[in-house]
């Protein structure tokens, strides 16, 4: 309850966690810092993100246990906290038919940096009836940078590389990506892309050629994919 007493106004800077201006910083805090995370998520997020810029080591007591963040670690404290909130929001409410969850390690622990997802084909389209699996890999500087999204197995689509990687402006750091973009928004955009390919940003030359020159053959192949990925 006394967190605000340890803040002082400064010139605004960009908070990477939310992408919004923040006019507070922390003063007179020892390093490392330890505190309870049972207050509001907003205050926790602000506090941790400010500390991220000031101290080499942060101890955060989260609901699942104590987690230690060091500058040299592969996982960013900001990324972990953001993904924890994404998971919480998704479990509370998400679009019907979609799947998004962190993978489980062999020891039963959860890897918040890797998510297994699935996008249903939109009703009334060639993709209807299929549930298309993909994997999201988050980097330590997320949400400053977008996750890597890859269909597993790869799909036949003008904007899907043979590797399964997705060509989508929303997932491009230099184009449409914003730090506030949610996992839900990503998956909804991917669903939209399936039925509305972006011919100006092709990733699969064969799929683009068939889509542009032989609509009948393209429809045939897409419906075959939907059948192969159908949920019964």
Buried (B, 14 or more C-beta within 10 A) or exposed (E): EEBEEEBEEEEEEEBBBBEEEBEBBBEEBEEBBEBEBEEEEEEBBBBBBBBBEEBEBBEBEBEEEEBEBEEEEEBBBBBBBBBBBBBEBBEEEBEEBBBBEBBEEEEEEBEBBBBBBBBBBBEEBBBBBBBBBBBBEBBBEBBBBBBBBBBBEBBBBBBBBEEBBBBBBBBEEEEEBEBEBBBBEBBBBBBBBBBEBEEEBBBBEEBBBBBEEEEEEBEEBBBEBBEEBEEE
